[in-house]
Amino acid sequence: MDSRVEEFVRDVAHNVVGLDVALFFQANPGIFDTAAGLALRLHHKADDIQRALDRLAEHGLVEIAQRGEGQYLVYSLCHNAEVWRLLCLLSEAYLDNAETRKEIVRMLVHQQVEDSSQQETDRS
């Protein structure tokens, strides 16, 4: 797997929701929507989508704009050649290569287990 894809999955996507959001923007580069709208499109909880969007925005992959005189935020893919190349690499790795897809899923499951363990430790 390309090291850029591995780093993206580990540090930015972080979980299945983050991966789904990234792949959605790669497949629909001209779209913009709210976190709630993306949650409906992607069939995930709005809070989970919001966390994924925050990570993507923090890493410069999505842009945030205010609409309705600041009443709500919309998200769109950053129009940057490097971002586009990264998302294309991710899409190819995940959608076109069964072995790489398995590796990505393993990474995300491992991350989820670590996150769950950390949450349990924090509650104790």
Long-range contacts (C-beta under 8 A, 24 or more apart in sequence): 1-93, 1-100, 1-103, 1-104, 2-89, 2-93, 4-86, 4-89, 5-86, 5-89, 5-90, 5-93, 5-100, 5-104, 6-107, 8-86, 8-90, 9-90, 9-104, 9-107, 9-108, 10-107, 10-111, 11-59, 12-55, 12-56, 12-59, 12-61, 13-52, 13-55, 13-90, 13-108, 14-52, 14-55, 14-108, 14-111, 15-48, 15-52, 15-108, 15-111, 15-112, 15-115, 16-108, 16-112, 17-42, 17-44, 17-48, 17-49, 17-51, 17-52, 18-51, 18-52, 18-55, 18-56, 19-90, 19-94, 19-104, 19-108, 20-44, 20-52, 21-49, 21-52, 21-53, 21-56, 22-52, 22-56, 22-61, 22-87, 22-90, 23-87, 23-90, 23-91, 23-94, 23-95, 25-56, 25-61, 25-62, 25-76, 25-77, 25-87, 26-77, 26-87, 26-88, 26-90, 26-91, 27-91, 29-77, 29-84, 30-77, 31-76, 31-77, 32-65, 32-74, 32-75, 32-76, 33-74, 33-75, 34-72, 34-73, 34-74, 34-75, 35-73, 35-75, 38-75, 61-86, 61-87
